[in-house]
């Protein structure tokens, strides 16, 4: 299918861009870049799993026969993860003006991890190490010039590791130059599937046959192709040296250019 081929071309291009930046040397001033590649890898894995699911699921022995189906529901749950992954990358590394802002948001994001880990029971020695990590990261956040520019409520959220700093997902979409109103409607739909809202069951009941389910899935594949394209351009902005590699794949590059307009604010 044409859609399958184009989807894989885009995913391959992003994978090559990420692969090309492996081994990038970081110093004290650029350490905030350390999670760009793992975050991109997580994004790619979500997208790869979506493609795998679009090929259909088969279970050899269920109800004494082979069962096959298109898992539209899991695809939509993963689409939500793809959007969130992209918006996190954009918020930390793109929707910021200075390296200090990028470092600050990255520190807040990591602090959330350390605080979450503290909730998991471990040995006393491990607890001490976890607290040291929290203290170090918190100190870095408090002493940042960016911290002083935040309002009181955002400062409190930063110290709690709430990396979105009070922004809603739709706000992050707007910061990424996506159409906020359109994203809000889309995200609400995706969340209904992720949180087992009745909409997911209603949609399943309304789908007459697998061809109808397949048509519904095609819409989300187009959507993900748009997000992959957004990620490609953002990744090149973070790593300008990857531009030359991007130019070596003109077909995929053209697809990225076309699909990057998906969900964008008109005129951007």
C-alpha positions as CSV (number, residue, x, y, z in Angstrom):
1,X,0.0,0.0,0.0
2,X,1.1,3.5,-0.8
3,X,0.4,4.7,2.7
4,X,2.5,1.9,4.3
5,X,5.4,2.7,2.0
6,X,5.3,6.5,2.8
7,X,4.9,5.8,6.5
8,X,8.0,3.7,6.5
9,X,10.0,6.2,4.4
10,X,9.3,8.9,7.0
11,X,10.1,6.6,9.9
12,X,13.3,5.4,8.2
13,X,14.4,9.0,7.6
14,X,13.9,10.0,11.3
15,X,15.7,6.8,12.4
16,X,18.7,7.7,10.2
17,X,18.8,11.2,11.5
18,X,18.8,10.0,15.1
19,X,21.4,7.3,14.3
20,X,23.7,9.9,12.7
21,X,23.9,11.9,16.0
22,X,24.9,8.9,18.2
23,X,28.2,9.5,19.9
24,X,27.8,13.3,19.9
25,X,30.2,14.6,22.5
26,X,28.6,16.6,25.3
27,X,30.1,18.9,27.8
28,X,28.8,20.7,30.9
29,X,27.1,23.3,28.8
30,X,25.3,20.8,26.5
31,X,24.5,18.0,28.9
32,X,20.8,18.8,28.6
33,X,21.0,17.1,25.2
34,X,21.7,13.7,26.7
35,X,18.0,12.6,26.5
36,X,17.3,13.8,22.9
37,X,18.2,10.4,21.4
38,X,16.5,8.2,23.9
39,X,13.3,10.3,23.7
40,X,13.5,10.1,19.9
41,X,14.1,6.3,20.1
42,X,11.0,6.0,22.3
43,X,9.0,7.9,19.7
44,X,10.3,5.7,16.9
45,X,9.4,2.6,18.8
46,X,5.8,3.8,19.3
47,X,5.5,4.5,15.6
48,X,7.0,1.1,14.7
49,X,4.5,-0.6,17.0
50,X,1.6,1.3,15.3
51,X,2.8,0.1,11.9
52,X,3.1,-3.5,13.2
53,X,-0.5,-3.4,14.5
54,X,-1.8,-2.0,11.2
55,X,-0.7,-5.3,9.6
56,X,-3.3,-7.2,11.7
57,X,-3.1,-9.4,14.8
58,X,-3.4,-13.2,14.6
59,X,-3.8,-15.5,17.5
60,X,-3.5,-19.2,16.5
61,X,-5.5,-20.8,19.3
62,X,-8.4,-18.9,20.7
63,X,-11.9,-20.4,21.0
64,X,-10.4,-23.5,19.2
65,X,-9.6,-21.6,16.1
66,X,-7.3,-18.9,14.6
67,X,-8.5,-15.4,15.4
68,X,-7.4,-12.4,13.4
69,X,-8.4,-8.7,13.8
70,X,-7.2,-5.2,13.3
71,X,-6.6,-3.7,16.8
72,X,-7.8,-0.2,16.1
73,X,-8.1,0.5,19.8
74,X,-4.5,-0.1,20.6
75,X,-3.4,1.9,17.6
76,X,-5.3,4.9,18.9
77,X,-3.8,4.5,22.4
78,X,-0.3,4.5,20.8
79,X,-1.2,7.6,18.6
80,X,-1.9,9.4,21.9
81,X,1.6,8.4,23.2
82,X,3.1,9.5,19.9
83,X,1.6,13.0,20.2
84,X,2.6,13.3,23.9
85,X,6.2,12.1,23.1
86,X,6.6,14.7,20.3
87,X,5.1,17.5,22.4
88,X,7.5,16.7,25.3
89,X,10.5,16.8,22.9
90,X,9.3,20.1,21.4
91,X,8.5,21.8,24.7
92,X,11.9,20.9,26.2
93,X,14.2,21.4,23.2
94,X,12.4,23.6,20.6
95,X,9.8,25.9,22.3
96,X,12.6,27.6,24.2
97,X,14.7,30.5,23.2
98,X,18.0,29.9,25.0
99,X,20.2,27.0,26.0
100,X,19.6,27.9,29.6
101,X,15.8,27.5,29.1
102,X,16.4,24.1,27.5
103,X,18.6,23.0,30.3
104,X,16.1,24.2,32.9
105,X,13.1,22.4,31.4
106,X,15.3,19.3,31.0
107,X,16.2,19.5,34.7
108,X,12.6,19.8,35.7
109,X,11.7,16.8,33.5
110,X,14.4,14.7,35.1
111,X,13.5,15.8,38.6
112,X,10.1,14.3,38.1
113,X,11.7,11.0,37.4
114,X,13.8,11.1,40.6
115,X,10.7,12.1,42.7
116,X,8.7,9.2,41.1
117,X,11.5,6.8,42.0
118,X,11.4,7.9,45.6
119,X,7.8,6.5,45.8
120,X,9.2,3.0,45.1
121,X,10.2,1.2,48.3
122,X,14.0,0.3,48.3
123,X,16.8,-0.2,50.7
124,X,18.0,2.6,53.0
125,X,21.2,3.0,50.9
126,X,19.1,3.4,47.7
127,X,16.9,5.9,49.4
128,X,19.9,8.0,50.4
129,X,21.1,8.0,46.8
130,X,17.7,8.9,45.5
131,X,17.5,11.8,47.9
132,X,20.9,13.0,46.8
133,X,19.8,13.0,43.2
134,X,16.7,15.0,44.1
135,X,18.7,17.5,46.1
136,X,21.2,18.0,43.3
137,X,18.6,18.5,40.6
138,X,16.5,20.8,42.9
139,X,19.5,23.0,43.6
140,X,20.2,23.3,39.9
141,X,16.6,24.4,39.3
142,X,16.5,26.9,42.2
143,X,19.7,28.6,41.1
144,X,18.7,28.9,37.4
145,X,17.9,32.4,36.1
146,X,14.9,30.9,34.3
147,X,13.4,29.9,37.7
148,X,13.3,33.5,38.8
149,X,11.3,34.5,35.7
150,X,8.5,32.0,36.5
151,X,5.4,33.0,38.5
152,X,4.9,31.5,42.0
153,X,2.7,28.6,40.9
154,X,5.1,27.6,38.1
155,X,8.0,27.7,40.5
156,X,6.1,25.3,42.8
157,X,5.4,23.0,39.9
158,X,9.0,23.1,38.8
159,X,10.2,22.0,42.3
160,X,7.6,19.1,42.1
161,X,9.1,18.0,38.8
162,X,5.9,18.9,37.0
163,X,7.7,19.5,33.7
164,X,4.8,21.1,31.8
165,X,4.8,23.9,34.4
166,X,1.0,24.2,34.4
167,X,0.6,24.1,30.7
168,X,-2.1,21.8,29.3
169,X,-1.3,19.5,26.4
170,X,-3.3,21.8,24.1
171,X,-1.0,24.7,25.2
172,X,2.0,22.6,24.3
173,X,0.5,21.9,20.9
174,X,0.0,25.6,20.4
175,X,3.7,26.3,21.4
176,X,4.6,23.7,18.7
177,X,2.6,25.7,16.1
178,X,-0.1,23.2,15.9
179,X,-3.8,24.2,15.7
180,X,-4.8,24.3,19.3
181,X,-8.6,23.9,18.7
182,X,-8.0,21.0,16.4
183,X,-5.5,19.3,18.7
184,X,-7.8,19.7,21.7
185,X,-10.6,17.9,19.9
186,X,-8.2,15.2,18.6
187,X,-6.6,14.7,22.0
188,X,-10.0,14.4,23.7
189,X,-10.9,11.6,21.3
190,X,-7.6,9.8,21.9
191,X,-8.0,10.1,25.7
192,X,-11.4,8.5,25.5
193,X,-9.8,5.3,24.1
194,X,-6.8,5.4,26.5
195,X,-9.1,5.8,29.5
196,X,-11.8,3.4,28.3
197,X,-14.5,5.9,27.6
198,X,-17.7,4.7,26.1
199,X,-16.7,6.3,22.8
200,X,-14.2,3.4,22.1
201,X,-17.0,0.8,22.6
202,X,-19.5,2.9,20.6
203,X,-17.0,3.1,17.7
204,X,-16.5,-0.7,17.8
205,X,-20.2,-1.3,17.7
206,X,-20.7,1.1,14.8
207,X,-18.0,-0.4,12.6
208,X,-19.9,-2.8,10.3
209,X,-16.9,-4.8,9.1
210,X,-13.1,-4.8,9.0
211,X,-12.9,-2.6,6.0
212,X,-14.6,0.2,7.9
213,X,-12.3,-0.3,10.8
214,X,-9.4,-0.2,8.4
215,X,-10.6,3.1,7.0
216,X,-10.8,4.6,10.5
217,X,-7.2,3.4,11.1
218,X,-6.0,5.0,7.9
219,X,-7.0,8.4,9.3
220,X,-4.8,7.9,12.3
221,X,-1.9,6.7,10.2
222,X,-2.1,9.9,8.3
223,X,-2.1,11.8,11.6
224,X,1.0,10.0,12.8
225,X,2.8,10.7,9.5
226,X,2.3,14.3,10.3
227,X,3.7,14.0,13.8
228,X,6.8,12.0,12.4
229,X,7.3,14.9,10.0
230,X,7.1,17.5,12.8
231,X,9.7,15.4,14.8
232,X,12.0,15.2,11.7
233,X,12.2,19.0,11.4
234,X,12.5,19.5,15.2
235,X,15.3,17.0,15.3
236,X,17.2,18.8,12.6
237,X,16.8,22.1,14.5
238,X,18.4,20.5,17.6
239,X,21.1,18.9,15.5
240,X,21.7,21.1,12.4
241,X,24.6,18.9,11.3
242,X,21.9,16.3,10.4
243,X,20.7,18.5,7.6
244,X,23.2,17.1,5.1
245,X,21.9,13.6,5.7
246,X,18.3,14.8,5.3
247,X,19.2,16.1,1.9
248,X,20.4,12.7,0.8
249,X,16.9,11.3,1.0
250,X,14.9,13.6,-1.2
251,X,11.8,11.4,-1.6
252,X,11.4,11.1,2.2
253,X,12.3,14.7,2.6
254,X,9.5,15.7,0.2
255,X,7.0,13.6,2.1
256,X,8.2,15.2,5.4
257,X,7.6,18.7,3.9
258,X,4.1,17.8,2.7
259,X,3.1,16.0,5.9
260,X,4.6,18.6,8.2
261,X,1.6,20.8,7.4
262,X,-0.8,18.3,9.0
263,X,-2.4,19.9,12.1
264,X,-0.4,23.1,11.7
265,X,-1.9,26.5,12.3
266,X,-2.8,27.9,8.9
267,X,0.0,30.0,7.4
268,X,2.8,28.5,9.5
